[in-house]
Amino acid sequence: MLILDRPICFADIESTGLKQDKDRIIQLNVTKVNIDRSRDSRTILVNPGIPIPKASSDIHGLTDEMVKDQPSFSKYAKGIHSFIQNCDIGGFNSNQFDRVMLYNEFLRAGINWDYHAHKFVDAGTIMKRKEERTLSAAVKFYCDKELEGAHGAEADVQATIDVFFAQTFRYEDLPTNMNDLDLFCNYDNPLLDISGKFTYDEDGDIIFNFGSDRGGKVNKNLSLVNWMTQKDFAPDTLDICHKIINGYYYKADEQPKESDLDRTDELPF
């Protein structure tokens, strides 16, 4: 059985599209699961500031008309950031999408989210490594019920929480602490940058995790690292690049801390 030493905030995002660096959040639910397993659920609807493509609206049902009078994400950013402090983070396929989208939205709001302060668990990754199914199938498989209201942020989060805790009971070989479960959900690799362009190899050396040089050690191809500094990669990825170029062996616990920017116009989350 999973042992919690602090709450987990499970999140689900409905967005304008799937490009984490360009698309925007439209709806966000964060449900905090406390150590006693009680839940505190918060949902917001956001004006993304860009048009919502019809293809996206057809999936989640959210339209420009529905959000035109809603606040921007920046109005909620400080409250969301405060809500998830001293918590770990969970979701379904969230390591590849939700956490990156949230990181980029925080940046736009002037907050440099210190994501290394959290452990990340992903019920989708656990399922892929164990069963190879979708969220709807996961609810049926683990919880023996149908998923009602799919692609609504709160419905997906509540289903994900049920699936996650069912997984911790079903798989006796799953880690029972958040440190090891965080690694399991990142396919046993420590998190370096939020978009996963870098990781470690079995020797503990930093390697590329994308493109034709995937798996190659960065110190063997500094020209690629230099090339990356000229491109539109995320700020934390570029921070690693500059440290590599300057001969600094990057350590994950030395990320820059959150912005001290004092905003006065945020809405409570």
Residue, then its C-alpha position, 0 to 999 in steps of 0.5 A: m500500500l502506498i505510504l503518503d508523507r504529504p498530499i498529492c495534487f492531481a491535475d487535469i487540463e483541457s486546452t486549445g491544443l496539444k502544443q505545450d509551449k504554444d497552446r493554452i489552458i482553458q479548464l483546469n481541475v486540481t484535486k488535493v488528496n490529503i494524507d487521510r485520503s480526503r479530497d479538496s477539488r478546485t476547478i477554474l474556467v479560463n480565457p486562453g487569450i487565443p481562439i479555441p480551434k473547433a477540433s479541440s472544442d469537439i473533444h472537450g466541448l469548450t468554446d470561445e463563447m463560453v470563456k470570453d468573459q472568464p479571467s486569464f490564467s495569470k489571474y489564478a496563477k499565484g493561487i494555484h501555485s500556493f495550492i500545490q506547494n508542499c504537495d506532490i503532483g499526479g495525473f493521467n498522462s500528465n508527465q508528458f502533457d499537463r505538467v509541461m503545459l502548467y509550467n509554461e502557463f506559470l512562466r507566462a504569469g511571471i512564476n518560475w515554478d520550482y517543479h523539482a520541489h515535487k514528486f510526479v506520479d502518472a497513473g497513465t504511465i503506470m497503466k502503460r507499463k502494466e496494462e496498455r489502456t486508455l483512461s476510460a478503459a482504466v476506470k472500467f478495468y480497475c474500478d469496474k465502472e464506466l467513466e461518465g463525463a469524459h473530457g471534463a477536467e473534474a470528471d477526468v481528475q476524479a476518475t484518475i484518482d480512483v484509478f491511481f489508488a486502485q493501481t497502488f492496491r493491485y500491483e504489489d510490486l509498485p513502489t510504496n513511497m513517492n520518491d521511487l514512484d516518481l522515478f517509476c512514472n518517469y521510466d526510471n529516469p530522474l527529471l532534468d528539464i520539464s520537456g524531457k530533452f535531457t536525461y541520464d544514462e546508466d553511467g549517470d551522464i547527461i544524454f540527449n532525449f530527442g532527435s537523431d542523437r537521442g541517447g548520445k552523451v551531451n559532452k560528445n556533441l557540444s555543437l548540438v548543445n550550442w545549436m539548442t541555445q539558438k532555438d526556441f527551447a523552454p527556459d529550463t532546457l536552455d539553462i541546462c544547455h548553458k551550464i553544459i557549455n560552461g563546463y558545469y555538471y548540471k544537478a537537478d536540485e540546483q534549479p532556479k527558484e520561483s519568481d519573487l514577483d509580487r502580483t496583486d491582481e490574482l484570483p483565489f484558486 
